[in-house]
Amino acid sequence: MLLADKEHLERDLKRSLLLLAEKELVFFEQALISVGTQAALIAGFASGIIIETASDLLPDAHMAIQVGWIFATTTGMVLEISCVVFAMQLSILAPGLALRGPDGSMHPAVDGMMIEYRTAYYSFVLGLVFFHFSAALFSWLIYVHWAVSTMVTLCILGSLWLLYRYAKRVYLRFRLMPEEVITGRFTGDEVLSAGGTAAGLDQHEQRHLSSLISKEQMQLHVAAQQEQHGF
């Protein structure tokens, strides 16, 4: 009877630890969907501009402007499409690993998602920058007057600068330092460091709970390492 109760307690503890990590997984999944959707929209704009402009305006423009505009537009489109592909792969494969993988797959899925998410985000940002350069060169591609093209170029570059300032301000307002980040990983040391703040738990119960958590996390880590190396 006691053995069954202990096993039941360990299963409940394992489930609780997985629920904590699942919140991180859902957060990154939603972030990837958001970034991928916006990247697909910008990539669609870029491809539409290429199709509509290539045959009408390119033959009449200066060679340097043609090369610069085609380079900026296609590079921006490729970067945004890459972001869409990255987001699609991560939003499918990472939750699949966490859901259908062996014991210990949740944390590697979350950690991998957190690392690869940066690649998708940087690809989106670079594609957005090249899209602004493409818009600026477009004003010279449809050349009306040098004053008009110059004014449009300055407006677009000013818009890009304001976008950078706003993005930097938001990042600095909400950023977390590495030592301040709290993840879904739960260690036994966190239980012991809580000390008397855990209501209803004496020191013996705290040590027992700490050992259970440490044991469970170690089992998950070993299983993940074995799966990674193909054992």
N, C-alpha and C positions, 0 to 999 in steps of 0.2 A: 504493500500500500504506500509506504513512504517513498519507495523507489519510483513508483509510478507518478507520485506527486512531484518529485524532484525532476523527472523527465518532462512532465507537463510544464513545470516552471521554466526549464531551459528552452522548451519550444516557444513559450510565450515571450521569453526574453529575446530569442533569435528573431521572432516576428517583429517585435518592437524596434529592434535595431535596424531591420530592413525597412521598416516604415519611415524611419528617420532619413535613411539614404534615399528612399524613393522621392521625398520632397525635393531633394537636390536634382534628381533625375528629371522630374517634371519641370522644374524651373529652367534647366538648360534646354529641354525639349521645346518648351514654349518660346524661349529666346531664339532658338534656331529657326523655328517656323516664322517668327516675325521678321528676322533678318532675311531669310530666304524669299519671303513674299515680296519685300521691297526690292531685293536684288533682281527678281524676275521682272518686276515692273520697269526698272531702269534698263535692263537688258532689252526688253521689248521696245522701249523708246529708241535705243541706239540702233537696233536692227531696222526699225522702221525708217529712221533718218537715212541710213545707208541706202536702203532700197529706193526711197523717194528722191534722193539727191544725186546719186552716182551718175545717172544718165543725163541730168538736166544742167547741173551747175559745174561739175568737175571739169569738163572740157574747156570752159572759159576762164578758169581760175589759174593763178600762177602755180608753177610746179611745186614750189616750197610750201605753199598753203595747201595744195592738194595732198602732199605727202604728210604734212603735219596733221591735217584734219582726219585723214584716213587712219593714221596711226593712233591718234587720241581716241577716236570713236571705236575702232575695232578693239583696242586694248581695254577700254572701259567695258565694252560688251563682253569680252572674254573673261574679265575679272568678275563681272556680275554673274555670268553663267557658271563660273567656277564656284562662286559663293552658293548658288542654288544647288549645285551638285554636292558640295560639301555638306550643306544643311540637310539635303535629302538623305544622304548616306548616314549621317550621324543620327538623324531622327528615326531612322529605321533600324540600323544595326545595333546602336548602343542600347536602346530599350529591349531589343530582341535578345541581346546577350544577358542583360539583367533579368529578364523574365524567363528565358528558356535555358540559360546556362547552368552549370553545376553550382554547388554551394561555393560562395565566395565570389560570384560573378558581379554582384551588385556594385561593390566599391570600385573594382577595375573599370566597370562601365561608366560610373560617375566621373572618376578621375580622368579617363580618356576623353570623355565628352567635354570636360572642363578645359583640357589642353587643346583639343581640336577645334573647339568653339572659337578660340582666338584666331585661328587661321581663316575661318569663314568670315569673322568680323573684319579682319584686316583686308581681306579680299574685297569686301563690300565697300569699305572706306576708300581704298585706292581706286576702285571702279567709279565711285562717286566723284573723286577728284578729276579723273580723266574725262568724265562726262562734262564737267565744268569747262575743262580745256577745249573739248570738242565744241561746246556751245560758243566759246569765245572765238575760236577759229572759224566757226560757221558765219559769224558776222563779217569776216573778211572774204569768205567764199561767195557770198551773195553781194559783193562789194557795191555799195551805192555811192558813198563818199567817205573819204578817210576820216572825217570828223565823226560821222555816224558810227563807223566801225570802231573807232577809238573809244567813243562813249559807251557803246555796248560792251566792249571788252573790259573797260574799267568797272562797269556795273557788275559784270559776271565775276570778275576777280574780287571785287568788294563783297559780293554775296558769299563767295567762298571763304573769305577772311572772317566775315561775321559768323558763318557756320562753324568755322574752326574755333572762334572765341567762345561761342555758345557751348559747343561740345566739350571744350576744355573746362568751362565753368561748371557744367553739370557733372563732369567726371570728378573734378576736385571736390564738389559738394557731397557726392555720394560714394566716393572711393573708400575701400577698406584696405588698410595696411596688411601685409601678409601675416603678421603676428596677431592681428585682430580677427582674422577669418575663422568662423565656426563652421565646421563641416558636419556631415551626418555620421562620421566615425565617432564612436563612443568608446572610451578606454576605461579600464578599471581605476586608473589613477584619478580620473575625474570624480569618481564616487568617493574615494578616500580623501581627496582634497576638499570635498564639500563639507566634511566633518560633521558637525552637529546640525547643519542646516537641513539635513534630510529628516523630516519629522517622522517619528515612529520607528526609526532605525537606530539600534545601538551599534557599538563599534564592531561587535562580532558579526552582526547582520551586514554591516557595510563591507567588511572584509570578505564575507561570503559572496555578496553581490559583485564586488570588484573581481573576485577570482572567476566567477561565472562569465562576466563580460570579457575578461582577458582571455579566458579559454575559448569562448565563442569567436572572438576576433582572430585569435591565433589559428583556429580551425579554418575560418574563412580565408585567411591569408595563405595558408598552406595549400588549400584546395585551389585557389586562384593561381598560385605559382605552378602547381602540377599541371593545371589545364594549359597555362601559357607555354610550358616546355613540352607539352604533348605526352605527359606521363599518364 
